[in-house]
Amino acid sequence: EVELVESGGGLAQPGGSLRLSCAGSGFTFSANWMQWVRQVPGKGLVWVSRINGDGSDTSYADSVKGRFTISRDNAKNTLYLQMNSLRAEDTAVYYCATSRSGRFDHWGQGALVTVSS
Amino acid sequence: DIVMTQSPDSLAVSLGERATINCKSSQSLLSTSNNKYSLVWYQQRPGQPPKLLIYGASTRESGVPDRFSGSGSGTDFTLTISSLQAEDAAVYYCQHHSSVPWTFGQGTKVEI
């Protein structure tokens, strides 16, 4: 059974940093594109970033480009999102997801990131 | 960026009745490489992550009940729940994957 478990969320100050992790199991991690999607509580879904299986191809939403970095360690079956220069508007639940042909077929339970002084 | 607009924002449907959710994209979602539509539907129940329902505009994900169906073409797509069950109370999102950035509709809340 596919399982994705996010960790690393919490409270950060504006301008600060956090690193989210997403541990995958039950599937061939290195063969999958992986995604980060965020959701302000009570609001809609927003795609954040994606990375291909070997980490050589990444994309970002304009709202996080230059501040967030997606990466992966296939030896550890783990996806990361390094978030720098955090802003209040980055406050959200962050989900990692596997993707196949553009569809997000498995999702983690999410990690809450709160940016506040 | 492709804008995805869902309608209505919310709807109340009685048990056993039909629910219809519309999704309109600002550009055609037909992929010229495989002649399929880059349109996906998700269900999100309260406190849960989204769940994949439909991909390619009309293909049900494995394990999804057949009361869920997707249709449409070009820029206009529909998710239909043929006979609403209590567990279908949720927010439904459409999403395109035609080009980066992939974007979602604003969501449609289905209430019983």
Contacts between the chains, C-beta under 8 A, distances in Angstrom:
chain1	res1	chain2	res2	distance
A	44	B	93	6.9
A	44	B	104	5.9
A	44	B	105	7.5
A	44	B	106	5.1
A	44	B	107	4.9
A	45	B	42	7.7
A	45	B	44	7.8
A	45	B	50	6.6
A	45	B	93	5.7
A	45	B	95	7.4
A	45	B	104	4.4
A	45	B	107	7.6
A	46	B	104	7.0
A	47	B	95	7.9
A	47	B	101	5.8
A	47	B	102	4.6
A	47	B	103	6.7
A	47	B	104	7.1
A	50	B	100	7.6
A	50	B	102	7.9
A	59	B	100	4.7
A	59	B	101	7.6
A	61	B	101	5.1
A	62	B	101	7.1
A	95	B	49	5.6
A	95	B	50	7.6
A	101	B	55	7.4
A	101	B	97	7.7
A	102	B	38	5.8
A	102	B	40	7.0
A	102	B	55	7.8
A	102	B	97	2.7
A	102	B	102	7.1
A	103	B	40	4.7
A	103	B	52	5.9
A	103	B	55	4.2
A	103	B	97	6.9
A	104	B	40	7.4
A	104	B	42	7.5
A	104	B	50	7.2
A	104	B	52	6.4
A	104	B	95	7.6
A	105	B	52	5.1
A	105	B	61	7.1
A	107	B	49	3.8
A	107	B	50	5.8
A	107	B	51	7.5
A	108	B	49	6.6
A	109	B	49	6.0
A	110	B	49	6.0
